[in-house]
């Protein structure tokens, strides 16, 4: 069965804050309703907690870290779900039920199956 | 080429599209199916011109293409060190006739909303239209390497993201069909907008779009969207000979020589509008646009147009597609029925068209008719400041100097 990653892009919220509880509950409902199609999913801390890592001068070089996400975008990556679907149409149907789809956007990406 | 040769070429092309559609289903790969079908088509053209067309040309093409597909899969498997037989499904051996649904599957996959519109247009022309990559590139005014890359990316996305090869379920069909119709309409417009002096292959896009619309109407004879689309294209196309003057400049609908309109296309288009209206449970945008085109097509002259009917059709169209451009077109019909003053207040009330040259040009024409020359001049100048093709700009400049 093909698998997809659904990346949720929304306002850069802190899911641990009490004011997010109502929306978080909607995501839990989504998980419960979706069933086996959703293989897993996690919420991420806000981009303020992100650290971008680079190694200068190639492998083994100096590790450089910068504060913040790799790409600054209007809407931030706030969570992800692993989906197992028959095809893209099913993945789109599932992604469209994520609250992020109406509060922001969901990027659906097929996962490569290396057969391993 | 002889007439008989032409007929064989046409037959091979039409049947080739069906065979391609079936091969994509049984091989699961657009690339393999394309290579195998191409090979079968070349063989058919060679042997049929000499030996005559076989009794069942479709089956002949399918069997030949399948053998070729199996060869290609075996070769690919050898190269990858895999077992070839696993890739050769039962369907590749047993199917003797292309299934009618395969062509529809191909239509909906090519026009899948997960593909960019440019990719949909390119794929439709390449696979459904059977044009070569070079022909598609020339028709869409894109360099050939760019077009090759666009087609490769689209095919990769179909394979890697698993865009399904199937006709959408009933609940999704109306929305998906609207997407298919939009793609075919876009192909038509690409050709229709091209002037007579431009490369013939570009103008041939209108014929290509008509062929696709006809194919859709054969496959889905009860779908109002499809019947409306075909009617609309036929009715637009019926005016082709009259819409440009000898110098290749556009001629307004009001000034066109209606004796040069194609009666055959009009007859077919009008009858399709009737069929579509009888099958529309609710108003359908393509059917309504075709109904408006039919009002013009059936009128012996511009002055004799039934503007009441045209305005009424626009009123219904606005209930399903309330866009600024539809409002503008309705206002033009109102100007013919109720005069320029009534229309101008409608045009002025439309928001969001300040970058649309025909909004300014329509205002200019109405102001001219109201005798407000200074304001008309400014409006023509505003229209000319927008993006226009050379013949369109020429036309507006002439109207401006006539003031």
Boltz contact constraints between the chains, C-beta under 6 A:
constraints:
  - contact:
      token1: [A, 2]
      token2: [B, 162]
      max_distance: 6.0
  - contact:
      token1: [A, 87]
      token2: [B, 162]
      max_distance: 6.0
  - contact:
      token1: [A, 87]
      token2: [B, 164]
      max_distance: 6.0
  - contact:
      token1: [A, 88]
      token2: [B, 114]
      max_distance: 6.0
  - contact:
      token1: [A, 88]
      token2: [B, 161]
      max_distance: 6.0
  - contact:
      token1: [A, 88]
      token2: [B, 162]
      max_distance: 6.0
  - contact:
      token1: [A, 88]
      token2: [B, 163]
      max_distance: 6.0
  - contact:
      token1: [A, 89]
      token2: [B, 164]
      max_distance: 6.0
  - contact:
      token1: [A, 110]
      token2: [B, 160]
      max_distance: 6.0
  - contact:
      token1: [A, 110]
      token2: [B, 161]
      max_distance: 6.0
